[in-house]
Amino acid sequence: MKVLVTVKQIAEAGDEFAIEGTDIAPADLEYDLNEWDEYAIEAAVQLAEAGIADEVVAVTIGPERADETIRTALAKGADRAVRVWDDVLAEGFADVAAKATVFEAVVDDEDPALILGGVQAADTGFGATGVALAERIGFEHAAVVNDLEIDPDAGVAHVRRELEGGVEELTDVDLPAVLTVQTGLNEPRYASLRGIRQAQQTEIAVTDLAGLGLAAGDVESDLTVTSMYEPESESDAELIEGDAGEAAARLAEILRETGVSA
């Protein structure tokens, strides 16, 4: 059984950053592997170690800097890595439909029995790519998975899902399937020094839209970012200073002014 793991290199801004046009200034961004995807990688590698998965393939959509992210998946135990990028993707990179189209083409090439990915990305937080991909390729899908057991003979994934209000659902999902996983599914391993060295020597298969049989029109985005700004704080918080007596007197005064009474 082949397992395909979708991973993303996320952009993280520090406490201080500048906005340039409709994005955060590149100099103020740091890039890392999406936290939720780490759990998906670990789940796939554990399936390989258990003899259930024959091959684990990591795939990402991103420019050359994303090589570092996908090499993390290799260092943790993925067998192969595929990176997809094309200049036309830069404009619609945040568009879920465009990502689903690209991943659909990769699935057609790889023919996996199971696709794992994080339930959401820490930067955009849409939480929709896995669902959209499952719909495109006709696979069954389960989201927010926090426990997973594969029965390869029955062709079923036994999953536990975290629902609203602390409710958990136990369900069976027929393979092939797309599962998007939650943090807490497992304990992601650290990449060993040996794994890191091997990952640096492993060739990443890089392809563009043409290599996947796609054209620019196939990933044309319906999403347009019109503006980005940091909202002004509307807080009227007041830091009360002084000793206990002075602070208590000021607090009582504020409560009277706002109409709060015993």
N, C-alpha and C positions, 0 to 999 in steps of 0.2 A: 504494500500500500504506500503510495506517495502522499506526503503531506506538504502542502504549500503554506508558507507563513508570510503574511503581508506585514511589512514593517515600515515605519516612517521615521525620518529624521525631523524632529520638531525644533522650532525656533523659540528660544526663551530670552526674554528681556529682563535686565536687572531692574533695581529700584529706580535708577535714573536712566532715562532714555529720551531720545529726540524722535519726532515724527517727521518723515520726509514724504510729502505727497500723501499717498494712501497706504503707507506702510511705515513700520518702525525702521529707523536708520540702520543699515546693515552693520555698521561698526558697533552698535549697541546690542547686537544679537549674539547669542551663543547657541550651538547646535548639539543635540544629543539624541540618543535613541528614545523613542516614546516609551514611557514607563509601562503602559498596558501591554505593549508589544513584547516586552521582556517576558511576561508570563506566557504569552503565546509561544515564544521560542522555546521556553523551558518545557511546556507541555508537549511540543513536537519532539524535542530531543528525548524526553522520557519515553515516548511511544517507540522511538527508534531503539532505545536501550532495552525496552521490554520485548523487542523482536516483532512489534506490531507494525511499525513503519519501516519500509525498505529504504526510503530516501526522504530527506528533509530538504526542501528547497526554499530559500528565503528570497523574497522579491520586494523591491522598493521602487518608487517613482521619485526621481530627484536628480539634481545636477551632480557633477563630479564630487563635490564635497560629501555627498551621501555615501560614497564608498566606505568612509570610516564607520558609518553606522551599520552598514550591511556586513562589514567585516566583523563587527561585534557578534552578529548572529553566527557567522562562521566559527569564530573563536569559541563560542558556547556549544558548538556541536552540529550546526547545519552542514549539510554535505555540499551544497552548491548555492550560488547567489546570482540573482539576475537584477540588473538595474536598468530601468527604462527612463529615457529622457529625450526630449526634443525641444527645440527652441520655442515652438508654438505652445508648449505646455506651460511656459512661464506665466502667460496671461491668465490661464484658467486653472492654475495649480490647486487652488482651494475648492474647486468645483467638484462636488461628489460625483456627478454624472460623468464628468471627464475621467475621473479616477476609475470608476466602475467600468467604463469602456476599455481603458487600458488593461486593467486586471482581467477582464473577460477575454481579451486576446491572449494574455499570458496563460490563462487557464486552458484555452483551446490548444495551445502548444504543449503544455505540461501534462494535461489530463490527470489531475490529482483526485484522490478519493476523499480527501479532507482538506479544508482550508481553514486555517486558524489566524486570528488577528486580534488586536486589542479592541475593546468595546468602544473606545474613543481615543482621540489624540489630545494631548495636553495643550496644544496651541489653539487649534480651531474648536475642538470640543463638539463637533457636529454629531458624532456617533452614528453616522448613516452609511458609511462606505460598505461595511459588511452586508447590511440589509440590501442595499442597492445592487451589490454584486450577486448575491444569492438570487435576487429576482431576475437579473439579466441571464444567468446561466442555468436557471431552473433547479438549483439545489435547495434542499431543505435548510432551514436556518434557525439558530437559537442564539439569543443575545444575553449578555450579562451572566455568562457561565462562570460559576465559582467552584464547580466540581465536575470532573470528567472521567468516564471510564469507557473504553472502546471494546466492543465485542466483535472482533474481525470475522468470526465464523457466521454470526447472525447479520453482520453488516449494519450494526446499530451503535450509536453513541448514546450512552446513558449519561444524562447531564442534570445538574442542579443549577437552577437559575435564581438570581436574586431579584425579587420584585419590589414594588413600592410597599412602604410600611413595614419593612422587615419580613415580609412573606417570602418563602422560598418554594419553588416549584420543581418537582422531580418529573422528568419527561424523557422519552426515548426519541431520538432523531435518526431517521434512516440515512445511511450513507449512499451516495456522496452528500456532503453537507458543508455548510459554512457556519463556523462557531466563532463568535466574538466574546472574548474572555475578560473577566473582571480581575482586579488585583486581589490577591489572596487565594487564587486557584492553586498556587504552589509557592515554592521558595526559589526564585530565579538564582541560578548559580553564578559565581564569579568566573570570568574567563581565566583559564590557567595560562601560565607563561608559554607552555608548549602550544596551547590552542591559539594564543595570540600570534606566535611565530608562524604557525601553519597558516593562519588566516591571512597574514601579510604576503605569503607566497602563493595563495590560491587565486587563480584568475577569476575575476568577476565578469560574467557575460553581460556586456552592455549592448543595448539595442535601442533603436528609435522607432517612431511610428511606422515608417515604411517596413522595418524589419518585422513588425507585428501584423502587417497587412492593413494598416490604418492610414488615413489621410487627415490633414489638418481639420477638415470639416467634421470629422467624426468626434473630435474632442472640443469643438467650439463651445465655449462656455455661455450659459444663460445667466451667470452670476457676474454682476458688475459692482466693484467696490467704489462707491461714490465719494466717501470721505473717511478720514480717521482723525480722531482727536481725543485728548485726555479730558474727561468731564471735570468741571469745576466742583470742588467740594461744597456741599450745602450744609455741612455740619456747623452747629453753633455751640460746639462743646467748649466748656470753660474749665481750665485747670485751676482748681481752688488751692491756693497756697496759704501758708501760715501754720500756726500751731493748731492743736485740736480744737481749742475754743474758738479761734478765729474762723477755722474751716466750718465748724458747726453753725456759727452765726451766719456765715455767708450762704451755706446750704439752706438754712431756714428762710433767709431772705429770698433766694431763688424760688423756693417752693411757694412762698406767698405771692411772688410776682406772677407765677404761672398758674395760680389758682388752685394749687394742690393743698388740701387740708385734711386733717385727720378724720 
